[in-house]
C-alpha cells in the first residue's frame, strides 16, 4: 500500500498529499495490527505496535513540518523535526535491544514458534482441512 501511494502521489509533485496518504496507510496498519494481534508471541506484537506507533507519530510531525501554516514559526518546525528524528532513533534503539534480548534468550525460550500471522495460519489450516474432507 505504501508503494502504491508513492507511485500514485509522488513526493516531488504533491508533498503534503503524499505524506497525508502515507499517514492514512500507517494509521490503518496500526489499527488492524492492534485489533488482530497477528503474532502468537506477545513480544512480537508489542514490537510491531511500538514500531507502527513511532511511524504514525513521526509522520504526523513530518506533516506539520512540511505544511505551510500561517501560525508556524521556524522554531516550532525545528522542534517538530527534532522530535520526529529522536522518536525514530529511540524506537530503533529499542528494537535493536529487543532483538539482542531475543537472541540471548533464544536457547532457553522459543519466541519464534510461528511468526506467520494468525490469519494466514488459520486460512492455511482451513484449506488443508477442506482438502482432506473433500479427499475423503
C-alpha positions as CSV (number, residue, x, y, z in Angstrom):
1,X,0.0,0.0,0.0
2,X,2.9,2.4,0.8
3,X,4.4,1.7,-2.6
4,X,1.1,2.4,-4.3
5,X,0.9,5.8,-2.5
6,X,4.5,6.5,-3.5
7,X,3.8,5.6,-7.1
8,X,0.4,7.4,-7.5
9,X,1.3,10.5,-5.5
10,X,4.9,11.4,-6.0
11,X,6.7,13.3,-3.2
12,X,8.2,15.7,-5.7
13,X,4.8,16.9,-7.0
14,X,2.5,16.7,-4.0
15,X,4.4,16.5,-0.8
16,X,1.6,17.2,1.6
17,X,-0.8,14.8,-0.2
18,X,1.9,12.2,-0.3
19,X,2.6,12.4,3.4
20,X,-1.2,12.6,4.3
21,X,-1.9,9.4,2.4
22,X,1.1,7.6,3.8
23,X,-0.1,8.6,7.2
24,X,-3.5,7.1,6.4
25,X,-1.9,3.8,5.4
26,X,0.2,3.8,8.6
27,X,-2.9,4.5,10.7
28,X,-4.9,1.7,9.0
29,X,-1.9,-0.7,9.6
30,X,-1.8,0.4,13.3
31,X,-5.5,-0.1,13.8
32,X,-5.5,-3.5,12.0
33,X,-2.5,-4.7,14.0
34,X,-3.9,-3.5,17.3
35,X,-7.2,-5.3,16.5
36,X,-5.9,-8.6,15.1
37,X,-2.6,-9.0,17.1
38,X,-1.4,-11.3,14.3
39,X,1.5,-12.9,16.1
40,X,1.2,-15.7,18.7
41,X,4.0,-14.1,20.7
42,X,3.0,-11.0,22.7
43,X,6.6,-9.7,22.5
44,X,6.4,-9.7,18.7
45,X,3.0,-8.0,18.8
46,X,4.4,-5.4,21.2
47,X,7.4,-4.7,19.0
48,X,5.3,-4.2,15.9
49,X,2.9,-2.0,17.8
50,X,5.7,0.2,19.0
51,X,7.2,0.4,15.6
52,X,3.8,1.4,14.0
53,X,3.1,4.0,16.7
54,X,6.5,5.5,16.1
55,X,5.9,5.7,12.4
56,X,2.5,7.3,12.9
57,X,3.7,10.0,15.3
58,X,6.8,10.7,13.1
59,X,4.5,11.0,10.0
60,X,2.3,13.5,11.9
61,X,5.3,15.6,12.9
62,X,6.5,15.4,9.2
63,X,3.1,16.7,8.1
64,X,3.5,19.6,10.5
65,X,7.0,20.4,9.2
66,X,6.1,20.4,5.5
67,X,2.8,22.2,5.9
68,X,2.9,26.0,5.5
69,X,0.6,27.2,8.2
70,X,0.3,30.9,9.0
71,X,1.0,30.5,12.7
72,X,4.0,28.3,12.3
73,X,7.4,29.5,13.3
74,X,10.8,28.3,12.2
75,X,11.5,27.3,15.8
76,X,8.3,25.1,16.0
77,X,9.3,23.4,12.8
78,X,12.7,22.6,14.1
79,X,11.3,21.3,17.3
80,X,8.9,19.0,15.5
81,X,11.7,17.7,13.3
82,X,13.9,17.1,16.3
83,X,11.0,15.2,18.0
84,X,10.4,13.1,14.9
85,X,14.0,12.1,14.4
86,X,14.5,11.5,18.2
87,X,11.4,9.3,18.2
88,X,12.7,7.2,15.3
89,X,16.1,6.9,16.8
90,X,14.8,5.8,20.2
91,X,12.5,3.3,18.6
92,X,15.3,1.9,16.5
93,X,17.5,1.5,19.6
94,X,14.6,-0.2,21.4
95,X,14.1,-2.6,18.6
96,X,17.8,-3.4,18.4
97,X,17.8,-4.0,22.2
98,X,14.8,-6.3,22.0
99,X,16.3,-8.3,19.1
100,X,19.5,-8.7,21.1
101,X,17.4,-9.8,24.1
102,X,15.7,-12.4,21.9
103,X,19.0,-13.7,20.6
104,X,20.4,-14.1,24.1
105,X,17.2,-15.8,25.3
106,X,16.9,-18.0,22.2
107,X,18.4,-21.1,23.7
108,X,16.0,-21.0,26.7
109,X,12.8,-19.5,25.3
110,X,11.2,-20.3,21.9
111,X,9.9,-16.8,20.9
112,X,9.8,-17.7,17.2
113,X,7.2,-20.5,17.4
114,X,5.3,-19.5,14.3
115,X,5.9,-16.0,13.0
116,X,3.2,-16.3,10.4
117,X,0.2,-14.1,11.2
118,X,-2.7,-15.9,12.8
119,X,-5.0,-15.1,9.9
120,X,-2.6,-16.7,7.4
121,X,-2.1,-19.8,9.5
122,X,-5.9,-20.1,10.1
123,X,-6.5,-19.9,6.4
124,X,-3.8,-22.4,5.7
125,X,-5.4,-24.8,8.3
126,X,-8.9,-24.3,6.8
127,X,-7.7,-25.0,3.3
128,X,-5.9,-28.1,4.5
129,X,-9.0,-29.3,6.4
130,X,-11.2,-28.7,3.4
131,X,-8.8,-30.6,1.1
132,X,-8.8,-33.6,3.4
133,X,-12.5,-33.5,3.8
134,X,-13.0,-33.5,0.0
135,X,-10.5,-36.2,-0.5
136,X,-12.4,-38.5,1.9
